[in-house]
Amino acid sequence: MKKLIIHPKDPSTDFLKIFYLNESAITECPGNSKLRKMIREAEEIWLLGHGTEWGLLDMYSKFGVLEIVGSRYAEFLRNKKVIGIWCNANIFAEKYKLTGLFSGMVISEMQESLDWNIQTTEEEIEKENLNFARDLSSCIKYADHLSEVPGMMKRRLEKENCSDLVKFNYESIYWIEDGSTSGD
């Protein structure tokens, strides 16, 4: 299966590298036509980093903040195995009727915790983002189907007394099929 991993360079999302330790990732936009061709040819696409409901962003592009994968790529993402881990990727998937595993808001920086009124520290964010990525990676690896992953992540919360940060992030993973969020 031909896999495409797009993870723009950004120190605040380095914890997501656990998803592709022995694989290569695109870390900056290779240009629209080349990226479109790469997405068309891939069977499995992982989109990792920072973003909005409008798409995946490159926060450190030489052109400033740059939308890497947005609405103009949605048609090429349909009928693919897609995993999108960025803030509000679920809204992007719903809007463009995609199918796959997507995250909602995930707190990866202190400002985000303040915006969402989640009491935490820089140290906890750093530590728990690594745990989140390890757990999510493990769930993806061992699930029979990606639709099982959101439930697997929520069940991990039952095992211990988790902080508000951990609960917030672990409950922010969704299986979306043709733009509709399904339950666990």
N, C-alpha and C positions, 0 to 999 in steps of 0.2 A: 504494500500500500504506500503510495507516494504521500509523504507528510510534509506540510509547510508550517514552519513555526515563525511567527512574527512577534518580536519582543524588542521594541525600541530601547536603546540605551537610556538608563535612568537609575541612579543609585537607590532611589526609594522603592524600586520594584525589583531589585536584584534577588530578593528572596524567591521570586518566581522561576529563577534559573533551575531550580530543583526539578522542574518538569521536563527538562531536556539536557541533563548533564552530559550525556554522550552523543548528543546530536547538535547540529548547527542551527542557528536562528538568524533571521534577517533582523538586523539591529538599526537599520536606517532605510528609508524608502528608496528603492532602486529606480524609481520613476514609474509613472502611472501605467504606461503600456506594458512594461516588463512585469510589474506587480500583477496586473490584470491577467497576463499570460500565466504567471506562476500559480495564481489562485485557480484559474480554469483547469490547469493540469493536475493540481493536487486533489487527492481523494479525502484527505484529512487535514484540517486547518486549525492551528492553535493561534489565538490572538491574545497576547499577554501585555499588561502594562497599565498605563493610565488612560482614561477616556471618559466619554460622556455618553448620553443616550444617542448622540449623533455619530459615534464611532470611536475607534482606537486612535490615540494621539501620540505623536512624537514630541515630547516636551522640550527636547534639546536639539532640535533640528537647526541647521545653519540658517534657516529661514524664519526662526522663531517657532512657536507652537504650530505644528502641522498635523492635520488630520491624515492619517495613513490609510485606514480602512473605514470608509463611511458609506453613505447611501449609494454612491456610484459603483460600489462593489457588491452590494446586497444580492443582486441577481446571480452573481457568480458564486455566492456562498450557499445558495439553495441547493438541496440534494447532495450536500457534502456532510461529512462528519465534522462538526464545528465545536470547538471549545473556546469560549471567550471569557477571559478573566480580566476584567477592568471594571471600574465603577459604572454602574448602570448599563452594563452589556445586556442585561435581561430586557431592558426597555428597547434597546436597539434591535434585539432579536424579535421581540413582539411586533415592533413597528414594521419590520421588513419581512415578517412571516418566515423566520428561519427556524431550523430544528437543530438542537444541540444542548450542550451544557453551558450555562452562562451564569455569571455572578451579577448580583445587584451591587449596591454600595458596599465596598470593603474598605475598612479604615486601615490605611497604610502609613499615614502621617499624622502628626500631632494636630495640625490645623483641622483635619477631617474629624478628629475626635471632639474638638471644640465645637465644630459646626453641628455635630450630631449629639452633643451633650453626653458624651461617653467619658466618664472619669477614668483616666489612665495616665501613664508616664511614657516618655520616649523609650525607656528601657523595656517596658512591657510591650509596646507596639513592635519593637524590633524582635523580641523573643517570640511573641505570639504570631507574628507574621511568618516566621520560619516554621513554627509548629503547624500553622494553618496550611501552608504550602506542602509540608510533608504529609499531613493527614489527607489533604485533597488529592495529592499525587497517589497516595496509597489507595484511596477509595476508587480513583479512576482505574488504577492498575488491576484491582481485585474485583471490581464490579463485573457481573455478567453482561450488563448493559448500562450505558451512561445514565439512563433514567433512574437507576437505583442510587446514584451518588448523593443527591440531596438528602435522602433519608438516612444514608450511611453517615453523612456528616452530622446530622441532627442527633443520631443515636450516640455519637461520640460525646455529646454534651451531657448525656445522662450518667456517664461514668464518674464524673468528679464535680466538685463545686467550681464552676467556671466564672470568670470575671465577665462583666458586661461587654467588654471588648470581644472576648472569645465568642460569647453568645451571638453578638451582632454579626460578626464575620461568618461564623459557621452556619447561621440561619439564612445567609445571603447567597446560597447556591441553588440554582433552579434548572430543572429540565424543561425545555420549551420545545413544543412540537408544532410546526407550521404556525408559529406566532402565538401559540396558546400555552400558558404556564400550567403544568399539571402538578398534582399533589404528589406526596411521597408514595 
